[in-house]
Amino acid sequence: MEDRRMKCNQCGKELKIENGILKEDCLQVKKEWGYFSRKDLQIDEICLCESCYDKWIAGFVLPVKKKKQTEAV
């Protein structure tokens, strides 16, 4: 069985997937731009490793809303 590979769009770090399971977590975003944007009908997909995500949100003016889960799903 062949393993797929994912890379962080910010730093280029390779994130390994084994048997269809991502072995380290990352933020995956898929944005379908709409009518009122300058990117109408464009679809962007990005992946950020946890380290790059932490650096990114550290620069936010308003903090990220965080909630704790009581169990993993």
N, CA, C and O atoms as a Tripos MOL2 file, in Angstrom:
@<TRIPOS>MOLECULE
protein
  292   291    73     0     0
PROTEIN
NO_CHARGES

@<TRIPOS>ATOM
      1 N           0.8420   -1.1860    0.0000 N.3       1 MET1
      2 CA          0.0000    0.0000    0.0000 C.3       1 MET1
      3 C           0.8840    1.2450    0.0000 C.2       1 MET1
      4 O           1.8310    1.3410    0.7800 O.2       1 MET1
      5 N           0.5770    2.1730   -0.8570 N.am      2 GLU2
      6 CA          1.3770    3.3870   -1.0030 C.3       2 GLU2
      7 C           0.8850    4.4790   -0.0580 C.2       2 GLU2
      8 O          -0.3200    4.6910    0.0760 O.2       2 GLU2
      9 N           1.8250    5.1780    0.6040 N.am      3 ASP3
     10 CA          1.4790    6.2760    1.5010 C.3       3 ASP3
     11 C           1.4240    7.5790    0.7250 C.2       3 ASP3
     12 O           2.2740    7.8370   -0.1270 O.2       3 ASP3
     13 N           0.4200    8.4040    1.0230 N.am      4 ARG4
     14 CA          0.3350    9.7460    0.4440 C.3       4 ARG4
     15 C           1.1560   10.6840    1.3110 C.2       4 ARG4
     16 O           1.5070   10.3440    2.4410 O.2       4 ARG4
     17 N           1.4610   11.8510    0.7900 N.am      5 ARG5
     18 CA          2.2180   12.8530    1.5480 C.3       5 ARG5
     19 C           1.4710   14.1770    1.5170 C.2       5 ARG5
     20 O           0.8280   14.5270    0.5270 O.2       5 ARG5
     21 N           1.5700   14.9040    2.6240 N.am      6 MET6
     22 CA          1.0430   16.2620    2.7060 C.3       6 MET6
     23 C           2.1750   17.1440    3.1810 C.2       6 MET6
     24 O           3.0640   16.6850    3.8980 O.2       6 MET6
     25 N           2.1540   18.4140    2.7870 N.am      7 LYS7
     26 CA          3.1690   19.3670    3.2310 C.3       7 LYS7
     27 C           2.4880   20.6110    3.7740 C.2       7 LYS7
     28 O           1.4250   21.0170    3.3040 O.2       7 LYS7
     29 N           3.1290   21.2080    4.7820 N.am      8 CYS8
     30 CA          2.6690   22.4800    5.3250 C.3       8 CYS8
     31 C           2.9200   23.5510    4.2690 C.2       8 CYS8
     32 O           4.0270   23.6550    3.7400 O.2       8 CYS8
     33 N           1.9040   24.3400    3.9620 N.am      9 ASN9
     34 CA          2.0560   25.3960    2.9600 C.3       9 ASN9
     35 C           2.9950   26.4990    3.4210 C.2       9 ASN9
     36 O           3.5880   27.1830    2.5870 O.2       9 ASN9
     37 N           3.1470   26.6910    4.7310 N.am     10 GLN10
     38 CA          3.9870   27.7770    5.2460 C.3      10 GLN10
     39 C           5.4710   27.3990    5.2660 C.2      10 GLN10
     40 O           6.3000   28.1150    4.7040 O.2      10 GLN10
     41 N           5.8080   26.2760    5.9120 N.am     11 CYS11
     42 CA          7.2240   25.9260    6.0980 C.3      11 CYS11
     43 C           7.7030   24.7910    5.1970 C.2      11 CYS11
     44 O           8.9070   24.5600    5.0800 O.2      11 CYS11
     45 N           6.7740   24.0830    4.5600 N.am     12 GLY12
     46 CA          7.1460   22.9890    3.6760 C.3      12 GLY12
     47 C           7.3680   21.6620    4.3710 C.2      12 GLY12
     48 O           7.7220   20.6770    3.7230 O.2      12 GLY12
     49 N           7.1660   21.6170    5.6910 N.am     13 LYS13
     50 CA          7.3550   20.3700    6.4470 C.3      13 LYS13
     51 C           6.4480   19.2850    5.8860 C.2      13 LYS13
     52 O           5.2710   19.5200    5.6140 O.2      13 LYS13
     53 N           7.0090   18.1000    5.7190 N.am     14 GLU14
     54 CA          6.2450   16.9800    5.2040 C.3      14 GLU14
     55 C           5.5140   16.2900    6.3500 C.2      14 GLU14
     56 O           6.1200   15.9310    7.3590 O.2      14 GLU14
     57 N           4.2240   16.1130    6.1850 N.am     15 LEU15
     58 CA          3.3960   15.4390    7.1770 C.3      15 LEU15
     59 C           3.0650   14.0570    6.6380 C.2      15 LEU15
     60 O           2.5180   13.9340    5.5410 O.2      15 LEU15
     61 N           3.3870   13.0250    7.3900 N.am     16 LYS16
     62 CA          3.2320   11.6700    6.8780 C.3      16 LYS16
     63 C           1.8370   11.1200    7.1250 C.2      16 LYS16
     64 O           1.2330   11.3260    8.1770 O.2      16 LYS16
     65 N           1.3510   10.4160    6.1170 N.am     17 ILE17
     66 CA          0.0830    9.7040    6.2010 C.3      17 ILE17
     67 C           0.3910    8.2260    6.0020 C.2      17 ILE17
     68 O           1.0010    7.8440    5.0040 O.2      17 ILE17
     69 N          -0.0290    7.3990    6.9480 N.am     18 GLU18
     70 CA          0.1490    5.9510    6.8330 C.3      18 GLU18
     71 C          -1.2160    5.2850    6.8600 C.2      18 GLU18
     72 O          -2.0310    5.5550    7.7420 O.2      18 GLU18
     73 N          -1.4570    4.4260    5.9010 N.am     19 ASN19
     74 CA         -2.7290    3.7070    5.8130 C.3      19 ASN19
     75 C          -3.9190    4.6570    5.8730 C.2      19 ASN19
     76 O          -4.9390    4.3400    6.4850 O.2      19 ASN19
     77 N          -3.7900    5.8150    5.2430 N.am     20 GLY20
     78 CA         -4.8730    6.7790    5.1960 C.3      20 GLY20
     79 C          -5.0570    7.6020    6.4560 C.2      20 GLY20
     80 O          -6.0230    8.3580    6.5650 O.2      20 GLY20
     81 N          -4.1310    7.4670    7.4270 N.am     21 ILE21
     82 CA         -4.2370    8.1870    8.6980 C.3      21 ILE21
     83 C          -3.1000    9.1930    8.8030 C.2      21 ILE21
     84 O          -1.9280    8.8360    8.6770 O.2      21 ILE21
     85 N          -3.4560   10.4560    9.0340 N.am     22 LEU22
     86 CA         -2.4630   11.5040    9.2360 C.3      22 LEU22
     87 C          -1.8000   11.2730   10.5860 C.2      22 LEU22
     88 O          -2.4890   11.2290   11.6050 O.2      22 LEU22
     89 N          -0.4800   11.1250   10.6190 N.am     23 LYS23
     90 CA          0.2450   10.7750   11.8360 C.3      23 LYS23
     91 C           0.5960   11.9620   12.7160 C.2      23 LYS23
     92 O           1.0890   11.7740   13.8280 O.2      23 LYS23
     93 N           0.3550   13.1850   12.2440 N.am     24 GLU24
     94 CA          0.4630   14.3830   13.0760 C.3      24 GLU24
     95 C          -0.5950   15.3570   12.5930 C.2      24 GLU24
     96 O          -0.8830   15.4410   11.3990 O.2      24 GLU24
     97 N          -1.1670   16.0890   13.5330 N.am     25 ASP25
     98 CA         -2.3030   16.9250   13.1690 C.3      25 ASP25
     99 C          -1.8720   18.1980   12.4630 C.2      25 ASP25
    100 O          -0.7380   18.6530   12.6120 O.2      25 ASP25
    101 N          -2.7770   18.7610   11.7030 N.am     26 CYS26
    102 CA         -2.5390   20.0160   10.9940 C.3      26 CYS26
    103 C          -3.8740   20.7120   10.7750 C.2      26 CYS26
    104 O          -4.9360   20.1020   10.8950 O.2      26 CYS26
    105 N          -3.8050   21.9770   10.4570 N.am     27 LEU27
    106 CA         -5.0080   22.7340   10.1060 C.3      27 LEU27
    107 C          -5.1930   22.6310    8.6010 C.2      27 LEU27
    108 O          -4.3070   23.0080    7.8350 O.2      27 LEU27
    109 N          -6.3360   22.1260    8.1810 N.am     28 GLN28
    110 CA         -6.6540   22.0460    6.7610 C.3      28 GLN28
    111 C          -7.8220   22.9850    6.4900 C.2      28 GLN28
    112 O          -8.8520   22.9220    7.1630 O.2      28 GLN28
    113 N          -7.6550   23.8450    5.5120 N.am     29 VAL29
    114 CA         -8.6870   24.8180    5.1620 C.3      29 VAL29
    115 C          -8.9950   24.6970    3.6760 C.2      29 VAL29
    116 O          -8.0910   24.6440    2.8410 O.2      29 VAL29
    117 N         -10.2690   24.6540    3.3640 N.am     30 LYS30
    118 CA        -10.7200   24.7010    1.9730 C.3      30 LYS30
    119 C         -11.6970   25.8670    1.8840 C.2      30 LYS30
    120 O         -12.7190   25.8800    2.5690 O.2      30 LYS30
    121 N         -11.3840   26.8360    1.0450 N.am     31 LYS31
    122 CA        -12.2150   28.0270    0.8930 C.3      31 LYS31
    123 C         -12.7190   28.1270   -0.5330 C.2      31 LYS31
    124 O         -11.9330   28.2010   -1.4780 O.2      31 LYS31
    125 N         -14.0370   28.1280   -0.6810 N.am     32 GLU32
    126 CA        -14.6710   28.3480   -1.9780 C.3      32 GLU32
    127 C         -15.1030   29.8080   -2.0170 C.2      32 GLU32
    128 O         -16.0700   30.1970   -1.3620 O.2      32 GLU32
    129 N         -14.3800   30.6100   -2.7870 N.am     33 TRP33
    130 CA        -14.6440   32.0440   -2.8580 C.3      33 TRP33
    131 C         -15.9450   32.3060   -3.5960 C.2      33 TRP33
    132 O         -16.2660   31.6420   -4.5820 O.2      33 TRP33
    133 N         -16.6870   33.2850   -3.1010 N.am     34 GLY34
    134 CA        -18.0080   33.5570   -3.6320 C.3      34 GLY34
    135 C         -18.1130   34.8220   -4.4680 C.2      34 GLY34
    136 O         -17.1220   35.4730   -4.7990 O.2      34 GLY34
    137 N         -19.3240   35.1280   -4.7820 N.am     35 TYR35
    138 CA        -19.6670   36.1990   -5.7110 C.3      35 TYR35
    139 C         -19.1220   37.5590   -5.2950 C.2      35 TYR35
    140 O         -18.7110   38.3370   -6.1560 O.2      35 TYR35
    141 N         -19.1060   37.8670   -4.0150 N.am     36 PHE36
    142 CA        -18.7090   39.2010   -3.5620 C.3      36 PHE36
    143 C         -17.2090   39.3350   -3.2920 C.2      36 PHE36
    144 O         -16.7850   40.2920   -2.6440 O.2      36 PHE36
    145 N         -16.4240   38.4140   -3.7680 N.am     37 SER37
    146 CA        -14.9650   38.5000   -3.6010 C.3      37 SER37
    147 C         -14.3070   38.7760   -4.9480 C.2      37 SER37
    148 O         -14.9440   38.6930   -5.9980 O.2      37 SER37
    149 N         -13.0330   39.1020   -4.8930 N.am     38 ARG38
    150 CA        -12.2660   39.2680   -6.1330 C.3      38 ARG38
    151 C         -11.7840   37.9090   -6.6550 C.2      38 ARG38
    152 O         -11.1440   37.8340   -7.7040 O.2      38 ARG38
    153 N         -12.0910   36.8490   -5.9250 N.am     39 LYS39
    154 CA        -11.6580   35.5030   -6.3050 C.3      39 LYS39
    155 C         -12.8590   34.6140   -6.6400 C.2      39 LYS39
    156 O         -12.8070   33.4000   -6.4410 O.2      39 LYS39
    157 N         -13.9170   35.2030   -7.1380 N.am     40 ASP40
    158 CA        -15.1510   34.4830   -7.4280 C.3      40 ASP40
    159 C         -14.8730   33.1860   -8.1820 C.2      40 ASP40
    160 O         -14.1650   33.1810   -9.1890 O.2      40 ASP40
    161 N         -15.4320   32.1000   -7.6890 N.am     41 LEU41
    162 CA        -15.3420   30.7430   -8.2470 C.3      41 LEU41
    163 C         -13.9800   30.0800   -8.0500 C.2      41 LEU41
    164 O         -13.7670   28.9760   -8.5500 O.2      41 LEU41
    165 N         -13.0610   30.7160   -7.3410 N.am     42 GLN42
    166 CA        -11.7580   30.1120   -7.0420 C.3      42 GLN42
    167 C         -11.8790   29.2800   -5.7700 C.2      42 GLN42
    168 O         -12.5660   29.6780   -4.8290 O.2      42 GLN42
    169 N         -11.2120   28.1270   -5.7380 N.am     43 ILE43
    170 CA        -11.1720   27.2840   -4.5460 C.3      43 ILE43
    171 C          -9.7220   27.1860   -4.0930 C.2      43 ILE43
    172 O          -8.8580   26.7430   -4.8500 O.2      43 ILE43
    173 N          -9.4590   27.6020   -2.8550 N.am     44 ASP44
    174 CA         -8.1190   27.5280   -2.2680 C.3      44 ASP44
    175 C          -8.1050   26.4550   -1.1870 C.2      44 ASP44
    176 O          -9.0540   26.3400   -0.4120 O.2      44 ASP44
    177 N          -7.0280   25.6650   -1.1340 N.am     45 GLU45
    178 CA         -6.8420   24.6710   -0.0790 C.3      45 GLU45
    179 C          -5.4580   24.8660    0.5060 C.2      45 GLU45
    180 O          -4.4730   24.9710   -0.2250 O.2      45 GLU45
    181 N          -5.3870   24.9150    1.8450 N.am     46 ILE46
    182 CA         -4.0920   25.0380    2.5140 C.3      46 ILE46
    183 C          -4.0070   24.0540    3.6740 C.2      46 ILE46
    184 O          -5.0160   23.5700    4.1870 O.2      46 ILE46
    185 N          -2.7750   23.7790    4.0660 N.am     47 CYS47
    186 CA         -2.4770   22.9320    5.2120 C.3      47 CYS47
    187 C          -1.3870   23.6360    6.0160 C.2      47 CYS47
    188 O          -0.3720   24.0500    5.4560 O.2      47 CYS47
    189 N          -1.5910   23.7720    7.3240 N.am     48 LEU48
    190 CA         -0.5790   24.3510    8.2070 C.3      48 LEU48
    191 C          -0.2450   23.3580    9.3050 C.2      48 LEU48
    192 O          -1.1450   22.8300    9.9580 O.2      48 LEU48
    193 N           1.0470   23.0940    9.5170 N.am     49 CYS49
    194 CA          1.4550   22.2460   10.6310 C.3      49 CYS49
    195 C           1.1420   22.9850   11.9370 C.2      49 CYS49
    196 O           0.8710   24.1860   11.9230 O.2      49 CYS49
    197 N           1.1790   22.2780   13.0460 N.am     50 GLU50
    198 CA          0.8130   22.8810   14.3320 C.3      50 GLU50
    199 C           1.7170   24.0470   14.7040 C.2      50 GLU50
    200 O           1.2420   25.0430   15.2490 O.2      50 GLU50
    201 N           2.9940   23.9430   14.4220 N.am     51 SER51
    202 CA          3.9390   25.0150   14.7320 C.3      51 SER51
    203 C           3.6200   26.2830   13.9390 C.2      51 SER51
    204 O           3.6100   27.3790   14.5000 O.2      51 SER51
    205 N           3.3600   26.1380   12.6470 N.am     52 CYS52
    206 CA          3.0280   27.3040   11.8160 C.3      52 CYS52
    207 C           1.6760   27.8840   12.2040 C.2      52 CYS52
    208 O           1.4880   29.0990   12.1470 O.2      52 CYS52
    209 N           0.7410   27.0420   12.5950 N.am     53 TYR53
    210 CA         -0.5550   27.5180   13.0690 C.3      53 TYR53
    211 C          -0.3710   28.3900   14.3080 C.2      53 TYR53
    212 O          -0.9550   29.4690   14.4060 O.2      53 TYR53
    213 N           0.4500   27.9160   15.2600 N.am     54 ASP54
    214 CA          0.6980   28.6830   16.4870 C.3      54 ASP54
    215 C           1.3230   30.0400   16.1780 C.2      54 ASP54
    216 O           0.9470   31.0480   16.7750 O.2      54 ASP54
    217 N           2.2710   30.0680   15.2520 N.am     55 LYS55
    218 CA          2.8990   31.3390   14.8640 C.3      55 LYS55
    219 C           1.8890   32.2640   14.1870 C.2      55 LYS55
    220 O           1.8900   33.4720   14.4260 O.2      55 LYS55
    221 N           1.0400   31.7010   13.3550 N.am     56 TRP56
    222 CA          0.0400   32.4790   12.6290 C.3      56 TRP56
    223 C          -0.9430   33.1450   13.5850 C.2      56 TRP56
    224 O          -1.1780   34.3500   13.4930 O.2      56 TRP56
    225 N          -1.5210   32.3640   14.5080 N.am     57 ILE57
    226 CA         -2.5420   32.9280   15.3940 C.3      57 ILE57
    227 C          -1.9470   33.8670   16.4400 C.2      57 ILE57
    228 O          -2.6670   34.6880   17.0090 O.2      57 ILE57
    229 N          -0.6470   33.7590   16.7020 N.am     58 ALA58
    230 CA          0.0040   34.6690   17.6550 C.3      58 ALA58
    231 C          -0.0720   36.1150   17.1680 C.2      58 ALA58
    232 O           0.0050   37.0400   17.9770 O.2      58 ALA58
    233 N          -0.2190   36.3220   15.8760 N.am     59 GLY59
    234 CA         -0.2920   37.6620   15.3130 C.3      59 GLY59
    235 C          -1.7070   38.2120   15.1880 C.2      59 GLY59
    236 O          -1.8880   39.3330   14.7120 O.2      59 GLY59
    237 N          -2.7060   37.4520   15.6020 N.am     60 PHE60
    238 CA         -4.0960   37.9070   15.5020 C.3      60 PHE60
    239 C          -4.3660   39.0340   16.4910 C.2      60 PHE60
    240 O          -3.8480   39.0150   17.6070 O.2      60 PHE60
    241 N          -5.1570   39.9970   16.0990 N.am     61 VAL61
    242 CA         -5.5910   41.0710   16.9940 C.3      61 VAL61
    243 C          -6.6130   40.5180   17.9920 C.2      61 VAL61
    244 O          -6.5490   40.8240   19.1830 O.2      61 VAL61
    245 N          -7.5440   39.7130   17.5090 N.am     62 LEU62
    246 CA         -8.5320   39.0630   18.3690 C.3      62 LEU62
    247 C          -8.1290   37.6040   18.5460 C.2      62 LEU62
    248 O          -7.7560   36.9490   17.5730 O.2      62 LEU62
    249 N          -8.1950   37.0810   19.7700 N.am     63 PRO63
    250 CA         -7.7610   35.7030   19.9970 C.3      63 PRO63
    251 C          -8.7100   34.6820   19.3710 C.2      63 PRO63
    252 O          -9.8890   34.9600   19.1490 O.2      63 PRO63
    253 N          -8.1760   33.5150   19.0970 N.am     64 VAL64
    254 CA         -8.9620   32.4000   18.5880 C.3      64 VAL64
    255 C          -9.8920   31.9200   19.7040 C.2      64 VAL64
    256 O          -9.4710   31.8040   20.8550 O.2      64 VAL64
    257 N         -11.1460   31.6420   19.3690 N.am     65 LYS65
    258 CA        -12.0740   31.0790   20.3530 C.3      65 LYS65
    259 C         -11.7250   29.6110   20.5350 C.2      65 LYS65
    260 O         -11.6620   28.8570   19.5640 O.2      65 LYS65
    261 N         -11.4950   29.2050   21.7870 N.am     66 LYS66
    262 CA        -11.0980   27.8260   22.0750 C.3      66 LYS66
    263 C         -12.1310   27.1710   22.9710 C.2      66 LYS66
    264 O         -12.6580   27.7940   23.8920 O.2      66 LYS66
    265 N         -12.4130   25.9100   22.6920 N.am     67 LYS67
    266 CA        -13.3230   25.1080   23.5050 C.3      67 LYS67
    267 C         -12.6430   23.7790   23.7830 C.2      67 LYS67
    268 O         -11.9070   23.2680   22.9380 O.2      67 LYS67
    269 N         -12.8810   23.2190   24.9500 N.am     68 LYS68
    270 CA        -12.3480   21.8980   25.2890 C.3      68 LYS68
    271 C         -13.3910   20.8390   24.9710 C.2      68 LYS68
    272 O         -14.5760   21.0190   25.2500 O.2      68 LYS68
    273 N         -12.9500   19.7490   24.3920 N.am     69 GLN69
    274 CA        -13.8310   18.6130   24.1610 C.3      69 GLN69
    275 C         -13.7530   17.6960   25.3660 C.2      69 GLN69
    276 O         -12.7110   17.5950   26.0140 O.2      69 GLN69
    277 N         -14.8510   17.0350   25.6640 N.am     70 THR70
    278 CA        -14.8460   16.1060   26.7940 C.3      70 THR70
    279 C         -14.4650   14.6980   26.3710 C.2      70 THR70
    280 O         -14.0960   13.8700   27.2050 O.2      70 THR70
    281 N         -14.5540   14.4250   25.0680 N.am     71 GLU71
    282 CA        -14.1270   13.1230   24.5610 C.3      71 GLU71
    283 C         -13.7150   13.2500   23.1080 C.2      71 GLU71
    284 O         -14.1900   14.1280   22.3880 O.2      71 GLU71
    285 N         -12.8370   12.3730   22.6900 N.am     72 ALA72
    286 CA        -12.3810   12.3630   21.2950 C.3      72 ALA72
    287 C         -13.3940   11.6120   20.4480 C.2      72 ALA72
    288 O         -13.9490   10.5960   20.8670 O.2      72 ALA72
    289 N         -13.6210   12.1260   19.2590 N.am     73 VAL73
    290 CA        -14.5510   11.4530   18.3490 C.3      73 VAL73
    291 C         -13.8430   10.9830   17.1170 C.2      73 VAL73
    292 O         -14.4650   10.3930   16.2340 O.2      73 VAL73
@<TRIPOS>BOND
     1     1     2 1
     2     2     3 1
     3     3     4 2
     4     3     5 am
     5     5     6 1
     6     6     7 1
     7     7     8 2
     8     7     9 am
     9     9    10 1
    10    10    11 1
    11    11    12 2
    12    11    13 am
    13    13    14 1
    14    14    15 1
    15    15    16 2
    16    15    17 am
    17    17    18 1
    18    18    19 1
    19    19    20 2
    20    19    21 am
    21    21    22 1
    22    22    23 1
    23    23    24 2
    24    23    25 am
    25    25    26 1
    26    26    27 1
    27    27    28 2
    28    27    29 am
    29    29    30 1
    30    30    31 1
    31    31    32 2
    32    31    33 am
    33    33    34 1
    34    34    35 1
    35    35    36 2
    36    35    37 am
    37    37    38 1
    38    38    39 1
    39    39    40 2
    40    39    41 am
    41    41    42 1
    42    42    43 1
    43    43    44 2
    44    43    45 am
    45    45    46 1
    46    46    47 1
    47    47    48 2
    48    47    49 am
    49    49    50 1
    50    50    51 1
    51    51    52 2
    52    51    53 am
    53    53    54 1
    54    54    55 1
    55    55    56 2
    56    55    57 am
    57    57    58 1
    58    58    59 1
    59    59    60 2
    60    59    61 am
    61    61    62 1
    62    62    63 1
    63    63    64 2
    64    63    65 am
    65    65    66 1
    66    66    67 1
    67    67    68 2
    68    67    69 am
    69    69    70 1
    70    70    71 1
    71    71    72 2
    72    71    73 am
    73    73    74 1
    74    74    75 1
    75    75    76 2
    76    75    77 am
    77    77    78 1
    78    78    79 1
    79    79    80 2
    80    79    81 am
    81    81    82 1
    82    82    83 1
    83    83    84 2
    84    83    85 am
    85    85    86 1
    86    86    87 1
    87    87    88 2
    88    87    89 am
    89    89    90 1
    90    90    91 1
    91    91    92 2
    92    91    93 am
    93    93    94 1
    94    94    95 1
    95    95    96 2
    96    95    97 am
    97    97    98 1
    98    98    99 1
    99    99   100 2
   100    99   101 am
   101   101   102 1
   102   102   103 1
   103   103   104 2
   104   103   105 am
   105   105   106 1
   106   106   107 1
   107   107   108 2
   108   107   109 am
   109   109   110 1
   110   110   111 1
   111   111   112 2
   112   111   113 am
   113   113   114 1
   114   114   115 1
   115   115   116 2
   116   115   117 am
   117   117   118 1
   118   118   119 1
   119   119   120 2
   120   119   121 am
   121   121   122 1
   122   122   123 1
   123   123   124 2
   124   123   125 am
   125   125   126 1
   126   126   127 1
   127   127   128 2
   128   127   129 am
   129   129   130 1
   130   130   131 1
   131   131   132 2
   132   131   133 am
   133   133   134 1
   134   134   135 1
   135   135   136 2
   136   135   137 am
   137   137   138 1
   138   138   139 1
   139   139   140 2
   140   139   141 am
   141   141   142 1
   142   142   143 1
   143   143   144 2
   144   143   145 am
   145   145   146 1
   146   146   147 1
   147   147   148 2
   148   147   149 am
   149   149   150 1
   150   150   151 1
   151   151   152 2
   152   151   153 am
   153   153   154 1
   154   154   155 1
   155   155   156 2
   156   155   157 am
   157   157   158 1
   158   158   159 1
   159   159   160 2
   160   159   161 am
   161   161   162 1
   162   162   163 1
   163   163   164 2
   164   163   165 am
   165   165   166 1
   166   166   167 1
   167   167   168 2
   168   167   169 am
   169   169   170 1
   170   170   171 1
   171   171   172 2
   172   171   173 am
   173   173   174 1
   174   174   175 1
   175   175   176 2
   176   175   177 am
   177   177   178 1
   178   178   179 1
   179   179   180 2
   180   179   181 am
   181   181   182 1
   182   182   183 1
   183   183   184 2
   184   183   185 am
   185   185   186 1
   186   186   187 1
   187   187   188 2
   188   187   189 am
   189   189   190 1
   190   190   191 1
   191   191   192 2
   192   191   193 am
   193   193   194 1
   194   194   195 1
   195   195   196 2
   196   195   197 am
   197   197   198 1
   198   198   199 1
   199   199   200 2
   200   199   201 am
   201   201   202 1
   202   202   203 1
   203   203   204 2
   204   203   205 am
   205   205   206 1
   206   206   207 1
   207   207   208 2
   208   207   209 am
   209   209   210 1
   210   210   211 1
   211   211   212 2
   212   211   213 am
   213   213   214 1
   214   214   215 1
   215   215   216 2
   216   215   217 am
   217   217   218 1
   218   218   219 1
   219   219   220 2
   220   219   221 am
   221   221   222 1
   222   222   223 1
   223   223   224 2
   224   223   225 am
   225   225   226 1
   226   226   227 1
   227   227   228 2
   228   227   229 am
   229   229   230 1
   230   230   231 1
   231   231   232 2
   232   231   233 am
   233   233   234 1
   234   234   235 1
   235   235   236 2
   236   235   237 am
   237   237   238 1
   238   238   239 1
   239   239   240 2
   240   239   241 am
   241   241   242 1
   242   242   243 1
   243   243   244 2
   244   243   245 am
   245   245   246 1
   246   246   247 1
   247   247   248 2
   248   247   249 am
   249   249   250 1
   250   250   251 1
   251   251   252 2
   252   251   253 am
   253   253   254 1
   254   254   255 1
   255   255   256 2
   256   255   257 am
   257   257   258 1
   258   258   259 1
   259   259   260 2
   260   259   261 am
   261   261   262 1
   262   262   263 1
   263   263   264 2
   264   263   265 am
   265   265   266 1
   266   266   267 1
   267   267   268 2
   268   267   269 am
   269   269   270 1
   270   270   271 1
   271   271   272 2
   272   271   273 am
   273   273   274 1
   274   274   275 1
   275   275   276 2
   276   275   277 am
   277   277   278 1
   278   278   279 1
   279   279   280 2
   280   279   281 am
   281   281   282 1
   282   282   283 1
   283   283   284 2
   284   283   285 am
   285   285   286 1
   286   286   287 1
   287   287   288 2
   288   287   289 am
   289   289   290 1
   290   290   291 1
   291   291   292 2
@<TRIPOS>SUBSTRUCTURE
     1 MET1         2 RESIDUE 1 A MET
     2 GLU2         6 RESIDUE 1 A GLU
     3 ASP3        10 RESIDUE 1 A ASP
     4 ARG4        14 RESIDUE 1 A ARG
     5 ARG5        18 RESIDUE 1 A ARG
     6 MET6        22 RESIDUE 1 A MET
     7 LYS7        26 RESIDUE 1 A LYS
     8 CYS8        30 RESIDUE 1 A CYS
     9 ASN9        34 RESIDUE 1 A ASN
    10 GLN10       38 RESIDUE 1 A GLN
    11 CYS11       42 RESIDUE 1 A CYS
    12 GLY12       46 RESIDUE 1 A GLY
    13 LYS13       50 RESIDUE 1 A LYS
    14 GLU14       54 RESIDUE 1 A GLU
    15 LEU15       58 RESIDUE 1 A LEU
    16 LYS16       62 RESIDUE 1 A LYS
    17 ILE17       66 RESIDUE 1 A ILE
    18 GLU18       70 RESIDUE 1 A GLU
    19 ASN19       74 RESIDUE 1 A ASN
    20 GLY20       78 RESIDUE 1 A GLY
    21 ILE21       82 RESIDUE 1 A ILE
    22 LEU22       86 RESIDUE 1 A LEU
    23 LYS23       90 RESIDUE 1 A LYS
    24 GLU24       94 RESIDUE 1 A GLU
    25 ASP25       98 RESIDUE 1 A ASP
    26 CYS26      102 RESIDUE 1 A CYS
    27 LEU27      106 RESIDUE 1 A LEU
    28 GLN28      110 RESIDUE 1 A GLN
    29 VAL29      114 RESIDUE 1 A VAL
    30 LYS30      118 RESIDUE 1 A LYS
    31 LYS31      122 RESIDUE 1 A LYS
    32 GLU32      126 RESIDUE 1 A GLU
    33 TRP33      130 RESIDUE 1 A TRP
    34 GLY34      134 RESIDUE 1 A GLY
    35 TYR35      138 RESIDUE 1 A TYR
    36 PHE36      142 RESIDUE 1 A PHE
    37 SER37      146 RESIDUE 1 A SER
    38 ARG38      150 RESIDUE 1 A ARG
    39 LYS39      154 RESIDUE 1 A LYS
    40 ASP40      158 RESIDUE 1 A ASP
    41 LEU41      162 RESIDUE 1 A LEU
    42 GLN42      166 RESIDUE 1 A GLN
    43 ILE43      170 RESIDUE 1 A ILE
    44 ASP44      174 RESIDUE 1 A ASP
    45 GLU45      178 RESIDUE 1 A GLU
    46 ILE46      182 RESIDUE 1 A ILE
    47 CYS47      186 RESIDUE 1 A CYS
    48 LEU48      190 RESIDUE 1 A LEU
    49 CYS49      194 RESIDUE 1 A CYS
    50 GLU50      198 RESIDUE 1 A GLU
    51 SER51      202 RESIDUE 1 A SER
    52 CYS52      206 RESIDUE 1 A CYS
    53 TYR53      210 RESIDUE 1 A TYR
    54 ASP54      214 RESIDUE 1 A ASP
    55 LYS55      218 RESIDUE 1 A LYS
    56 TRP56      222 RESIDUE 1 A TRP
    57 ILE57      226 RESIDUE 1 A ILE
    58 ALA58      230 RESIDUE 1 A ALA
    59 GLY59      234 RESIDUE 1 A GLY
    60 PHE60      238 RESIDUE 1 A PHE
    61 VAL61      242 RESIDUE 1 A VAL
    62 LEU62      246 RESIDUE 1 A LEU
    63 PRO63      250 RESIDUE 1 A PRO
    64 VAL64      254 RESIDUE 1 A VAL
    65 LYS65      258 RESIDUE 1 A LYS
    66 LYS66      262 RESIDUE 1 A LYS
    67 LYS67      266 RESIDUE 1 A LYS
    68 LYS68      270 RESIDUE 1 A LYS
    69 GLN69      274 RESIDUE 1 A GLN
    70 THR70      278 RESIDUE 1 A THR
    71 GLU71      282 RESIDUE 1 A GLU
    72 ALA72      286 RESIDUE 1 A ALA
    73 VAL73      290 RESIDUE 1 A VAL
